[in-house]
Amino acid sequence: MKFRPSLFWDIDVSTLDPDKNSEYVIERILDFGRDDEVRWMWEHYNHMLIRKITQTSRVLHPQTRALWTLLTTPQ
């Protein structure tokens, strides 16, 4: 996926490795991602990894954490 520079405003997007920097990518997409970016994240990353990051991240906004905690909780 080609990432928007505005999603990763603090780095050079061309050097971003979505696998090596998965936590960083997931955090940014959870907080600021558009629908297409969230769909890509959901298909690309293991759902347990997304859930773990939702629970342990120190940078997620509280509203983002609350939403994604609900969405990633097993039914």
C-alpha positions, -999 to +999 in steps of 0.1 A: +000+000+000+012+035-007+008+055+025-003+091+026+026+114+037+001+133+059-005+100+079+032+098+086+041+135+088+071+130+109+091+105+088+100+099+051+073+076+040+095+060+013+116+045+040+087+030+060+087-008+062+052-018+072+064-052+086+094-039+106+075-009+119+041-026+123+034-011+158+040+024+145+019+019+113-010+003+132-010+031+158-011+058+131-038+040+111-059+034+142-058+071+152-058+088+118-064+063+090-091+066+064-114+037+055-091+022+028-061+024+052-081+007+080-092-021+056-056-026+044-044-028+081-072-053+090-063-075+061-025-072+064-019-076+101-028-103+125-059-093+145-043-104+178-014-080+171-039-051+165-056-060+197-023-061+217-013-027+203-047-013+212-043-025+248-006-015+253+001+016+231+010+047+250+002+070+221-033+061+211-060+087+218-085+075+245-114+075+221-094+054+196-085+029+223-121+026+235-134+020+199-108-005+189-110-024+222-147-030+214-140-039+178-112-064+186-128-081+216-137-116+207-175-123+207 
